[in-house]
Amino acid sequence: MLPGGPMTTYQTRSVAQPEDEKPYRKGYRPLPELRAEIAAAHRTRPVLTAGCAALDVLVAVSAALACGWALVSVSLWASAPLALAGCVLVTRQLRALENLTHEASHYNWARRHRRWNDVLGLLLAGLPTGGRLSAYRESHLRHHGRFGTAEDPDRRRYAELDLEGMRRSSAAAFAASVLSRVVRYQIGWLSEVRSDLSVTAAMLLWSVTLVAVPAGLAAGPAGAVAAEAVWLVSAFLALPVLRLVAEADEHIYSDCDTVFDATISNVGLLQRVLVHPHADGYHTVHHLWPGIPHHALRRTHHMLMERDPEYARRIRIRRGVLDTARARGATPAR
């Protein structure tokens, strides 16, 4: 039995899934009069996306440097809360950069200039988070292209870790569900994206160059150690927890057979700000049209909510981390 609860119905079924099974059908078509707006939403804005990534890096590095200074300059009682807040902020920014790596995997930084898409995605988002863009792209595009099948890496993780069985009855129950799974989750994640010592070394060199060295110049060796420690705790301990929460939010496979009905949009304030930065929470729109970049996802979602009754009635929405996002009674697609 997996940690966190009994084996789900899906896990029992998944053992016998045929290798030639078909991926889930999309299960939704927009109203004809909305298609031009949806097509226009696919336009990429490389300067905006690169600017978002640069700002994420700047905020994360500044938070780590501030923590390094505080930990050596003020009392323990005053610096401990600042260090905790700094870890949360650094972790949030690293999660934002992971989401921009996800954008790069879809060529949503610069679709017409794919080399620049990959170069910028690696330098500004991949290196700080230890991401290997090519491996992540291969895995993630299998998630989209083979959605719901045994080849879908996300569905495999859902089954192996019983992510649908995570308890959301209270904050304490949910935290226990996350912590009981996070080590196995991170091991599987690193294997899926083929992370190795070279990737980790590049990430560490990046953090030493941009965090430890400036902190050492500003606050001495102790400040360098403190700032780097905040960064490493955020990257290696806190970030996997936040990523697990985010991934467990996104799908319910067990009672659906379409992409639309199996995907959840997480639109609460805490989710938008902390768990799913850069509009990652508007996951239904993303799965319907993976080429819509992050800066157009929320606008497209609200347009569909206002102008397409079918979308508004059927979409599964979670407005809080503890919401269950139950199915709303899917009807056949038009």
C-alpha positions in Angstrom: 0.0 0.0 0.0 1.3 3.5 -0.9 1.6 6.1 1.9 -1.3 8.3 2.4 -4.2 5.9 1.9 -5.5 2.8 0.2 -5.0 2.1 -3.5 -7.4 4.0 -5.7 -9.7 2.5 -8.4 -7.4 4.0 -11.0 -4.3 2.3 -9.6 -6.1 -1.0 -9.8 -7.0 -0.4 -13.4 -3.7 1.0 -14.4 -1.9 -2.3 -14.0 -3.9 -3.8 -17.0 -3.8 -0.8 -19.2 -2.9 -1.8 -22.8 0.1 -0.2 -24.4 -1.8 0.8 -27.5 -4.5 2.7 -25.6 -5.6 6.0 -27.0 -5.1 9.3 -25.2 -8.1 11.1 -23.8 -10.0 13.1 -26.4 -10.1 16.8 -25.7 -13.8 16.8 -24.9 -14.5 20.5 -25.6 -14.8 22.8 -28.6 -15.2 26.6 -28.2 -18.0 28.5 -29.8 -17.1 29.4 -33.4 -17.3 33.1 -32.8 -14.5 32.8 -30.1 -12.0 31.0 -32.2 -10.3 34.2 -33.6 -9.7 35.5 -30.1 -8.3 32.2 -29.0 -6.0 32.1 -32.1 -4.8 35.6 -31.3 -4.0 34.6 -27.7 -1.3 32.3 -29.0 1.0 35.3 -29.8 4.2 35.1 -27.8 5.9 38.1 -26.2 9.6 37.2 -25.7 10.6 40.5 -24.1 7.8 40.2 -21.5 8.5 36.6 -20.7 12.3 37.2 -20.4 11.6 40.2 -18.2 9.4 38.1 -15.9 12.1 35.5 -15.6 14.8 38.2 -14.9 12.5 39.8 -12.3 11.9 36.4 -10.6 15.7 35.8 -10.4 16.3 39.3 -9.1 13.7 39.0 -6.3 14.9 35.5 -5.4 18.5 36.5 -5.2 17.7 39.7 -3.3 15.7 37.8 -0.7 18.5 35.3 -0.2 21.0 38.2 0.2 18.7 40.0 2.7 18.5 36.8 4.7 22.2 36.3 4.7 22.7 39.9 6.0 20.0 39.5 8.6 21.3 36.2 10.0 24.7 37.7 10.7 23.7 41.3 11.6 20.7 41.0 14.0 19.7 38.8 16.9 18.6 35.2 16.3 15.0 36.0 17.5 14.8 38.8 14.9 16.5 37.0 12.1 14.8 33.6 12.3 11.3 34.9 11.1 13.1 36.9 8.4 14.9 33.8 7.2 11.7 31.8 7.2 9.9 34.5 5.1 13.0 34.7 2.8 12.8 30.9 2.3 9.2 31.1 1.3 9.9 34.0 -1.1 12.9 32.3 -2.7 10.9 29.0 -3.0 8.0 30.9 -4.6 10.3 32.6 -7.1 12.0 29.2 -8.0 8.5 27.8 -8.6 7.8 30.7 -10.9 11.0 30.0 -12.8 10.0 26.3 -13.1 6.7 27.4 -14.6 8.7 29.5 -17.1 10.8 26.5 -18.0 7.5 24.8 -18.6 6.6 27.7 -20.9 9.9 27.2 -22.8 9.1 23.5 -23.3 6.1 24.6 -25.3 8.1 27.3 -27.2 5.9 29.9 -25.5 8.8 32.3 -25.0 9.5 32.8 -28.7 7.8 30.5 -31.1 9.3 31.9 -34.2 12.8 31.9 -32.8 13.1 28.5 -31.2 16.8 28.7 -30.6 16.4 31.9 -28.6 13.4 30.3 -26.8 15.7 27.5 -25.5 18.8 29.6 -24.8 16.8 32.2 -22.8 14.7 29.5 -21.1 17.9 27.7 -20.0 19.8 30.7 -18.8 17.1 32.6 -17.1 14.9 29.7 -15.7 16.5 26.3 -16.2 19.9 27.0 -14.5 18.5 28.5 -11.3 16.1 25.6 -10.8 18.4 22.7 -12.0 16.2 22.0 -15.0 17.3 20.2 -18.1 15.0 21.7 -20.7 15.4 19.0 -23.4 14.5 16.2 -20.9 11.7 18.1 -19.4 10.3 18.9 -22.8 10.3 15.3 -23.8 8.5 14.2 -20.6 6.0 17.0 -20.6 5.0 16.7 -24.2 4.3 13.0 -23.6 2.0 14.2 -20.8 0.1 16.3 -23.4 0.3 13.9 -26.4 -0.4 10.7 -24.5 -2.7 12.2 -21.8 -4.4 9.7 -19.6 -2.5 6.6 -21.0 0.1 4.5 -19.4 2.7 6.6 -21.2 1.5 9.8 -19.5 4.3 10.5 -16.8 1.9 12.6 -14.8 -0.7 9.9 -14.6 1.9 7.4 -13.5 2.9 9.7 -10.7 -0.7 10.2 -9.7 -1.1 6.4 -9.5 2.2 5.6 -7.8 1.7 8.3 -5.1 -2.1 8.2 -5.0 -2.2 12.0 -5.5 -6.0 11.9 -5.9 -6.2 10.4 -2.5 -4.5 13.3 -0.7 -6.6 14.3 2.2 -8.0 17.9 2.0 -10.3 17.7 5.0 -8.0 20.1 6.9 -4.7 21.9 6.6 -3.0 19.4 9.0 -4.4 16.4 7.0 -3.2 17.9 3.7 0.2 18.7 5.1 0.6 15.1 6.3 -0.5 13.8 2.9 2.2 16.0 1.2 5.0 15.1 3.6 4.3 11.4 3.4 4.8 11.5 -0.4 7.4 14.2 -1.0 10.6 12.1 -0.9 9.3 9.5 -3.3 7.8 12.3 -5.4 11.2 14.1 -5.7 13.1 10.9 -6.5 10.6 10.1 -9.3 10.7 13.7 -10.6 14.5 13.8 -10.8 14.4 10.5 -12.7 11.8 11.7 -15.1 13.7 14.9 -16.0 17.0 12.9 -16.0 18.7 15.2 -13.5 22.3 14.2 -12.8 25.4 15.5 -11.1 26.2 17.8 -14.0 22.8 19.5 -13.7 23.2 19.8 -9.9 26.7 21.2 -10.3 25.6 23.8 -12.8 22.8 24.8 -10.4 25.2 25.1 -7.5 27.7 27.1 -9.5 24.9 29.4 -10.5 23.8 30.0 -6.9 27.4 30.4 -5.6 28.1 33.0 -8.3 24.9 35.0 -7.9 24.1 34.4 -4.2 27.1 33.4 -2.1 29.7 35.7 -3.7 27.6 38.9 -3.5 26.6 38.0 0.0 30.2 37.5 1.0 31.2 40.9 -0.5 28.4 42.6 1.5 28.4 40.7 4.8 31.6 38.6 4.9 32.1 34.8 4.9 29.3 34.2 7.4 26.9 36.2 5.3 27.9 34.1 2.2 27.3 30.9 4.1 23.9 32.1 5.5 22.6 33.4 2.1 23.7 30.2 0.3 22.1 28.1 3.0 18.8 29.9 2.6 19.0 29.3 -1.2 19.8 25.6 -0.8 17.1 24.9 1.7 14.6 26.6 -0.6 15.8 24.8 -3.7 16.3 21.3 -2.3 13.8 21.0 0.6 11.0 23.6 0.1 10.6 23.6 -3.7 9.8 19.9 -4.1 7.0 20.4 -1.5 5.5 23.3 -3.4 5.8 21.5 -6.7 4.1 18.4 -5.3 1.2 20.5 -4.1 1.0 22.2 -7.5 1.0 19.0 -9.5 -1.5 17.3 -7.2 -3.9 20.2 -7.9 -4.0 19.8 -11.6 -5.9 16.6 -12.6 -8.5 14.1 -11.6 -8.0 11.1 -13.9 -10.1 8.4 -12.1 -13.7 9.6 -13.0 -13.1 11.2 -16.5 -12.2 10.2 -20.1 -11.6 13.7 -21.6 -8.8 16.2 -21.1 -11.3 18.9 -20.3 -13.0 17.0 -17.5 -9.8 15.6 -16.1 -8.1 19.0 -15.7 -8.6 21.4 -12.8 -8.1 25.2 -12.8 -6.7 26.5 -9.5 -7.8 30.1 -9.3 -7.8 31.1 -5.6 -5.6 34.0 -4.4 -3.1 31.8 -2.6 -2.9 29.4 -5.5 -2.3 32.2 -8.0 0.3 34.0 -5.9 2.2 31.1 -4.3 1.5 27.7 -5.8 0.9 28.4 -9.4 2.8 31.6 -10.4 2.6 33.0 -14.0 -1.0 31.8 -14.5 0.0 28.2 -14.2 -3.3 27.6 -12.3 -5.4 28.2 -15.4 -4.6 24.7 -16.4 -7.7 23.9 -18.3 -7.0 26.5 -20.9 -3.4 25.4 -21.0 -4.4 21.8 -21.8 -6.9 22.8 -24.4 -4.4 25.1 -26.1 -0.8 24.5 -24.9 0.5 27.2 -27.3 -1.2 30.0 -25.4 1.6 31.6 -23.3 1.4 32.4 -19.6 0.5 36.1 -20.1 -2.7 35.2 -22.0 -4.0 32.3 -20.0 -6.0 34.2 -17.4 -7.5 36.5 -20.0 -8.6 33.6 -22.1 -10.1 31.8 -19.2 -12.2 34.8 -18.2 -13.3 35.4 -21.8 -14.5 31.8 -22.0 -16.2 32.0 -18.5 -18.1 35.1 -19.6 -19.0 34.1 -23.2 -19.2 30.3 -23.4 -21.9 28.8 -21.1 -20.6 25.2 -21.9 -17.1 26.1 -20.6 -18.4 27.9 -17.5 -20.8 25.1 -16.6 -18.4 22.1 -17.0 -15.0 23.5 -15.9 -13.6 22.1 -12.7 -12.3 24.9 -10.5 -10.5 24.7 -7.2 -10.6 28.1 -5.3 -8.6 26.9 -2.3 -5.9 24.4 -1.7 -8.3 22.3 0.4 -11.1 22.3 -2.2 -11.9 18.9 -3.7 -12.9 20.2 -7.2 -15.6 17.6 -7.6 -16.9 16.8 -11.1 -19.7 19.0 -12.2 -21.5 16.4 -14.4 -19.8 16.5 -17.7 -21.9 16.5 -20.9 -20.9 15.3 -24.3 -18.8 17.8 -26.2 -20.4 19.9 -29.0 
